[in-house]
Amino acid sequence: MNKFKESSGFTLIEIIVVIAIIGIGIVPMLNYFTNSIYHIQETEIRSQAVTIAGDVIEFIKQESSTNWGYLNTNFNNNNDSSDNGSKEEELLDNIKNDSDFLVNDFVLDIRISDFGSSEKMQKVIVEISWDSANKSEEVITVIRNKEGDSSGS
């Protein structure tokens, strides 16, 4: 008659407590994974932005190595980039043809200024922004005029 007193198993209260503990533990883990996915995507976009800025700098270095006037004729030297728009868009379009952008609103801002007292050196700042200019990365380099060097390096 007393079969049920001898049986072992979990009570309803124990099962409810275990489900509550698991539920409390799963919510933060799911939140962690959701945040991780967002940060990974942001890191990919930032990495692509830096790569694009680096490509632009390499293009500018290449063009200016054979034609130093390229810097002055295509970009103004007063840190006001309002006149550079068409050239910057052209550079960005050339890069866009070679790769798939993760976002569609990358905007280039190229500023070129004298570096020190030497006329043979120019400071190039390439800033790329996205998300309607809320986020940006900046790559800076100095380019030296090699035209007329006897060493060839």
C-alpha positions as a Markdown table, in Angstrom:
| # | Residue | x | y | z |
|---|---|---|---|---|
| 1 | Met | 0.0 | 0.0 | 0.0 |
| 2 | Asn | 2.8 | 2.5 | 0.7 |
| 3 | Lys | 4.5 | 2.2 | -2.6 |
| 4 | Phe | 5.0 | 6.0 | -3.0 |
| 5 | Lys | 6.8 | 6.5 | 0.3 |
| 6 | Glu | 9.7 | 4.3 | -0.9 |
| 7 | Ser | 10.1 | 5.9 | -4.4 |
| 8 | Ser | 12.9 | 8.4 | -5.0 |
| 9 | Gly | 12.8 | 11.4 | -7.3 |
| 10 | Phe | 12.5 | 15.1 | -7.5 |
| 11 | Thr | 9.7 | 17.0 | -5.9 |
| 12 | Leu | 7.8 | 19.7 | -7.7 |
| 13 | Ile | 9.5 | 22.4 | -5.6 |
| 14 | Glu | 13.0 | 21.1 | -6.5 |
| 15 | Ile | 12.2 | 21.2 | -10.2 |
| 16 | Ile | 10.8 | 24.7 | -10.0 |
| 17 | Val | 13.9 | 25.9 | -8.1 |
| 18 | Val | 16.3 | 24.3 | -10.7 |
| 19 | Ile | 14.3 | 25.9 | -13.6 |
| 20 | Ala | 14.5 | 29.3 | -11.8 |
| 21 | Ile | 18.3 | 29.0 | -11.3 |
| 22 | Ile | 18.9 | 28.0 | -14.9 |
| 23 | Gly | 16.6 | 30.8 | -16.1 |
| 24 | Ile | 18.5 | 33.4 | -14.0 |
| 25 | Gly | 21.8 | 32.1 | -15.4 |
| 26 | Ile | 20.8 | 31.9 | -19.1 |
| 27 | Val | 19.6 | 35.5 | -19.4 |
| 28 | Pro | 23.0 | 37.1 | -18.7 |
| 29 | Met | 24.7 | 34.6 | -21.0 |
| 30 | Leu | 22.4 | 35.4 | -23.8 |
| 31 | Asn | 22.9 | 39.1 | -23.2 |
| 32 | Tyr | 26.7 | 38.5 | -23.3 |
| 33 | Phe | 26.5 | 36.8 | -26.6 |
| 34 | Thr | 24.3 | 39.5 | -28.1 |
| 35 | Asn | 26.7 | 42.2 | -27.0 |
| 36 | Ser | 29.7 | 40.2 | -28.3 |
| 37 | Ile | 28.1 | 39.9 | -31.8 |
| 38 | Tyr | 27.6 | 43.7 | -31.8 |
| 39 | His | 31.2 | 44.4 | -30.8 |
| 40 | Ile | 32.6 | 42.0 | -33.3 |
| 41 | Gln | 30.7 | 43.7 | -36.1 |
| 42 | Glu | 31.9 | 47.2 | -34.9 |
| 43 | Thr | 35.4 | 45.9 | -34.8 |
| 44 | Glu | 35.1 | 44.6 | -38.4 |
| 45 | Ile | 33.8 | 47.9 | -39.6 |
| 46 | Arg | 36.6 | 49.8 | -37.8 |
| 47 | Ser | 39.2 | 47.5 | -39.2 |
| 48 | Gln | 37.8 | 48.0 | -42.7 |
| 49 | Ala | 37.8 | 51.8 | -42.2 |
| 50 | Val | 41.5 | 51.7 | -41.2 |
| 51 | Thr | 42.3 | 49.5 | -44.2 |
| 52 | Ile | 40.6 | 51.9 | -46.5 |
| 53 | Ala | 42.4 | 54.9 | -45.0 |
| 54 | Gly | 45.7 | 53.0 | -45.4 |
| 55 | Asp | 44.9 | 52.2 | -49.1 |
| 56 | Val | 44.2 | 55.9 | -49.7 |
| 57 | Ile | 47.5 | 56.9 | -48.1 |
| 58 | Glu | 49.3 | 54.3 | -50.3 |
| 59 | Phe | 47.6 | 55.6 | -53.4 |
| 60 | Ile | 48.6 | 59.2 | -52.5 |
| 61 | Lys | 52.2 | 58.1 | -51.8 |
| 62 | Gln | 52.3 | 56.3 | -55.1 |
| 63 | Glu | 51.0 | 59.3 | -57.1 |
| 64 | Ser | 53.2 | 61.8 | -55.3 |
| 65 | Ser | 56.3 | 59.8 | -55.8 |
| 66 | Thr | 56.3 | 60.5 | -59.5 |
| 67 | Asn | 54.4 | 63.9 | -59.4 |
| 68 | Trp | 55.0 | 65.9 | -56.2 |
| 69 | Gly | 52.5 | 68.5 | -57.5 |
| 70 | Tyr | 49.7 | 65.9 | -57.1 |
| 71 | Leu | 49.4 | 66.8 | -53.5 |
| 72 | Asn | 49.0 | 70.5 | -54.2 |
| 73 | Thr | 46.8 | 70.2 | -57.2 |
| 74 | Asn | 44.4 | 67.6 | -55.9 |
| 75 | Phe | 44.2 | 68.6 | -52.2 |
| 76 | Asn | 44.4 | 72.0 | -50.6 |
| 77 | Asn | 47.1 | 72.6 | -48.0 |
| 78 | Asn | 45.2 | 74.7 | -45.5 |
| 79 | Asn | 43.4 | 71.9 | -43.6 |
| 80 | Asp | 40.1 | 73.0 | -45.0 |
| 81 | Ser | 38.8 | 69.9 | -46.9 |
| 82 | Ser | 35.6 | 71.5 | -48.2 |
| 83 | Asp | 37.0 | 71.6 | -51.8 |
| 84 | Asn | 38.4 | 68.1 | -51.7 |
| 85 | Gly | 35.0 | 66.4 | -51.9 |
| 86 | Ser | 35.0 | 65.2 | -55.5 |
| 87 | Lys | 38.6 | 63.8 | -55.4 |
| 88 | Glu | 37.9 | 62.1 | -52.1 |
| 89 | Glu | 34.7 | 60.5 | -53.5 |
| 90 | Glu | 36.6 | 59.4 | -56.5 |
| 91 | Leu | 39.3 | 57.7 | -54.4 |
| 92 | Leu | 36.6 | 56.1 | -52.2 |
| 93 | Asp | 34.7 | 54.9 | -55.4 |
| 94 | Asn | 37.9 | 53.3 | -56.7 |
| 95 | Ile | 38.4 | 51.4 | -53.5 |
| 96 | Lys | 34.7 | 50.4 | -53.4 |
| 97 | Asn | 35.1 | 48.8 | -56.8 |
| 98 | Asp | 37.7 | 46.5 | -55.3 |
| 99 | Ser | 36.0 | 45.4 | -52.1 |
| 100 | Asp | 32.6 | 45.1 | -50.4 |
| 101 | Phe | 32.0 | 47.7 | -47.8 |
| 102 | Leu | 30.4 | 46.7 | -44.5 |
| 103 | Val | 28.6 | 50.0 | -44.3 |
| 104 | Asn | 27.4 | 52.3 | -47.1 |
| 105 | Asp | 28.2 | 55.7 | -45.6 |
| 106 | Phe | 32.0 | 55.8 | -45.4 |
| 107 | Val | 33.1 | 59.4 | -45.9 |
| 108 | Leu | 36.7 | 60.4 | -46.6 |
| 109 | Asp | 38.4 | 63.6 | -45.4 |
| 110 | Ile | 41.9 | 64.2 | -46.6 |
| 111 | Arg | 44.0 | 67.0 | -45.2 |
| 112 | Ile | 47.5 | 67.8 | -46.4 |
| 113 | Ser | 49.8 | 70.4 | -44.7 |
| 114 | Asp | 53.5 | 71.3 | -44.6 |
| 115 | Phe | 55.5 | 69.2 | -42.2 |
| 116 | Gly | 58.1 | 71.3 | -40.4 |
| 117 | Ser | 60.1 | 73.8 | -42.3 |
| 118 | Ser | 61.0 | 71.6 | -45.2 |
| 119 | Glu | 59.1 | 72.0 | -48.5 |
| 120 | Lys | 60.1 | 68.4 | -49.3 |
| 121 | Met | 57.8 | 67.0 | -46.6 |
| 122 | Gln | 54.0 | 66.9 | -46.4 |
| 123 | Lys | 51.8 | 65.7 | -43.6 |
| 124 | Val | 48.9 | 63.7 | -44.8 |
| 125 | Ile | 45.9 | 63.0 | -42.6 |
| 126 | Val | 43.2 | 60.6 | -43.9 |
| 127 | Glu | 40.1 | 60.5 | -41.7 |
| 128 | Ile | 37.3 | 58.1 | -42.6 |
| 129 | Ser | 34.0 | 58.4 | -40.8 |
| 130 | Trp | 30.7 | 56.4 | -40.9 |
| 131 | Asp | 27.4 | 56.1 | -39.2 |
| 132 | Ser | 26.6 | 59.7 | -40.3 |
| 133 | Ala | 30.0 | 60.9 | -38.9 |
| 134 | Asn | 29.4 | 59.5 | -35.4 |
| 135 | Lys | 32.4 | 57.2 | -35.7 |
| 136 | Ser | 35.7 | 57.8 | -37.3 |
| 137 | Glu | 39.3 | 56.6 | -37.7 |
| 138 | Glu | 42.3 | 58.7 | -38.6 |
| 139 | Val | 45.5 | 57.6 | -40.3 |
| 140 | Ile | 48.4 | 60.0 | -40.4 |
| 141 | Thr | 51.7 | 59.8 | -42.4 |
| 142 | Val | 54.5 | 62.1 | -43.6 |
| 143 | Ile | 55.4 | 61.9 | -47.3 |
| 144 | Arg | 58.8 | 63.1 | -48.5 |
| 145 | Asn | 59.4 | 64.5 | -52.0 |
| 146 | Lys | 61.9 | 62.1 | -53.6 |
| 147 | Glu | 62.0 | 63.9 | -57.0 |
| 148 | Gly | 65.5 | 65.0 | -57.8 |
| 149 | Asp | 67.2 | 62.7 | -55.2 |
| 150 | Ser | 70.4 | 61.3 | -56.6 |
| 151 | Ser | 70.3 | 58.3 | -54.3 |
| 152 | Gly | 67.0 | 57.1 | -55.8 |
| 153 | Ser | 65.6 | 56.0 | -52.5 |
